[in-house]
Amino acid sequence: MARTPAEARIARLHELEPGQTADVFALLVKKDRGQTRDSKPFYRVTFRDAQRNVTTMIWLDGGWFEDCEQQWRVGEYYKLRGRYQENQYGPQFDLEKWRPIEPGDTATGFDPADFHTTTRFDTDALWEELVALAEQHITQPDLKTLTVSLLRDHQELLVTMAAAAHNHHAYQGGYLEHVVSVTHTAIYLADKYVEHYPAMQPPLSKSLVVAGAILHDIGKMQELNHQPEGAEYTPAGRLIGHILLGRDLVRDSARRIEDFDIETLLRLEHIIVAHQALPEWGSPVAPSTPEALLVHYADDIDAKFQMMAAALSAPPTADDAVFTSRDNPMKRRIFRGLAAESS
C-alpha cells in the first residue's frame, strides 16, 4: 500500500482549488457499487471533511478497486493524496495514494472533530426553547402532555440527530434547529390567521398548529440511523418512512393519556401524514385542514431556505462567482450577484 511522504503538505479538503494536488485527511461516508454498460463493476465513493464532500470513482482497472472493496470502511478516516477537480457532476477527487489514519497523524493536524458538521446553534438552548414553546403555546392540556412527553422521552436523541440523511439540515443538531425554526414560523402564521379569519368554523387551533410543527418529523428518530459521520436510512425508514412512523409514535403516546380526544388525535395525525403535501414527496394525502396547511408551508420554507442559504454560504470559485453550480440539493444555479462578475 502506497504511503504519502512525511514532508508532503497536509491540506484541508474544503480549501483545495480545482486542479490542486495535495495530501488531505478525509472521512469515508459512502461507498456505492455500480456496474458499467459493459458489466464491469465500479465504486462511487464519497469522502468529506466538515465543509466539503468529494466523489472518487474507483474503476475495476484503475488500481484501487481491490483496496476499496476489501479494506475501505464507511465511517473510517484516511489520509489521501490526489487531485481535486470540479465538473458538471460536482467536486471530484482523483486518488493517487491512500492509507488509514495512524496515531502520528494528530501531530500533522488530524482531528476527528474536523469531519462532523454540526448546527451552529447551542443545542441545549434550542432544546429549552422548544420545550418552552410547547408549554407556552399549546393550551389544550392533553395535547400539551402528549407533545412534551414525546420530547422528554427522547431528549438525548432529538438533541443530537440530523434532520435528514441528505439535503436540508443534514448534520448533527440539524433536527432540533429545523424543528425550532418551523415552530416559530408556525406560531407566527397561526397568530396571523386566527386574527385575520375570526369567523372561521371551527376556529383555527393554534395548539394543534404548534403541536404539529413540533412533531411533524418525529418519525425520523426511527427512519434514520443517526451516527456522527452522518445519517443513513434504517430498514423501517426505507420500507415505511418517517411520516407513518411518526403517526404511529403519536398514536402510541395518545393511548397512554386517558380519554384523549378522538378528533384532536385525528387532526394531529393528519398534520403529520400530510405535512409533505404530495405523494412524490412522501405524503399519501394533501393538507385538508387549516392547521395541516400552515405546518406544511412552515416546514417547506424552512427546508428550502436552508438549502439555498447553504449553497450561497459556500465560498465562490471562478466558475460559480455569479451563479452557484447546480451541485446543491435544489439542483439549480442560484444567483449570487452581478458584483462578483465585475470584481
DARA-V896690 format. One record per backbone hydrogen bond with DSSP energy under -0.5 kcal/mol. NH is the residue of the N-H (numbers start at 1). CO is the residue of the C=O. If there is no record, write none. Layout:
BEGIN
NH|CO ; NH|CO
END
This chain:
BEGIN
8|5 ; 11|9 ; 11|23 ; 15|12 ; 16|12 ; 16|13 ; 19|84 ; 20|17 ; 22|82 ; 23|9 ; 24|80 ; 25|11 ; 26|78 ; 27|48 ; 28|76 ; 29|27 ; 29|46 ; 30|46 ; 32|44 ; 34|42 ; 36|40 ; 39|36 ; 42|34 ; 43|58 ; 44|32 ; 45|43 ; 45|56 ; 46|30 ; 47|45 ; 47|54 ; 48|27 ; 49|52 ; 50|114 ; 54|47 ; 55|91 ; 56|45 ; 58|43 ; 58|56 ; 59|57 ; 60|41 ; 62|59 ; 68|64 ; 69|65 ; 70|66 ; 71|67 ; 72|67 ; 75|28 ; 76|73 ; 78|26 ; 79|99 ; 80|24 ; 80|78 ; 81|97 ; 82|22 ; 83|94 ; 84|20 ; 85|92 ; 87|90 ; 90|87 ; 92|85 ; 93|55 ; 94|83 ; 95|93 ; 96|81 ; 97|81 ; 98|2 ; 99|79 ; 101|77 ; 105|102 ; 106|103 ; 107|104 ; 108|105 ; 109|106 ; 110|105 ; 114|111 ; 115|112 ; 116|113 ; 117|115 ; 119|172 ; 123|121 ; 126|122 ; 127|123 ; 128|124 ; 129|125 ; 130|126 ; 131|127 ; 132|128 ; 133|129 ; 134|130 ; 135|131 ; 136|132 ; 137|133 ; 138|134 ; 139|137 ; 141|139 ; 144|140 ; 145|141 ; 146|142 ; 147|143 ; 148|144 ; 149|145 ; 150|146 ; 151|147 ; 152|148 ; 153|149 ; 154|150 ; 154|151 ; 155|152 ; 158|154 ; 159|155 ; 160|156 ; 160|157 ; 161|157 ; 163|169 ; 164|169 ; 170|167 ; 171|169 ; 172|117 ; 173|160 ; 174|171 ; 175|161 ; 176|161 ; 177|173 ; 178|174 ; 179|175 ; 180|176 ; 181|177 ; 182|178 ; 183|179 ; 184|180 ; 185|181 ; 186|182 ; 187|183 ; 188|184 ; 189|185 ; 190|186 ; 191|187 ; 192|188 ; 193|189 ; 194|190 ; 195|191 ; 196|192 ; 197|193 ; 198|195 ; 200|197 ; 206|204 ; 209|205 ; 210|206 ; 211|207 ; 212|208 ; 213|209 ; 214|210 ; 215|211 ; 216|212 ; 218|215 ; 220|217 ; 221|218 ; 222|219 ; 223|219 ; 224|220 ; 225|232 ; 226|224 ; 227|225 ; 227|230 ; 230|227 ; 232|225 ; 234|223 ; 238|234 ; 239|235 ; 240|236 ; 241|236 ; 245|241 ; 246|242 ; 247|243 ; 248|244 ; 249|245 ; 250|246 ; 251|247 ; 252|248 ; 253|249 ; 254|250 ; 255|251 ; 256|252 ; 256|253 ; 257|254 ; 258|256 ; 260|257 ; 265|261 ; 266|262 ; 267|263 ; 268|264 ; 269|265 ; 270|266 ; 271|267 ; 272|268 ; 273|269 ; 274|270 ; 275|271 ; 275|272 ; 277|274 ; 278|276 ; 281|278 ; 282|278 ; 282|279 ; 283|278 ; 293|289 ; 294|290 ; 295|291 ; 296|292 ; 297|293 ; 298|294 ; 299|295 ; 300|296 ; 301|297 ; 302|298 ; 303|299 ; 304|300 ; 305|301 ; 306|302 ; 307|303 ; 308|304 ; 309|305 ; 310|306 ; 311|307 ; 312|308 ; 313|309 ; 314|310 ; 320|317 ; 321|318 ; 324|334 ; 328|326 ; 331|328 ; 334|332 ; 336|322 ; 337|322 ; 340|337 ; 341|338 ; 342|338 ; 343|339
END
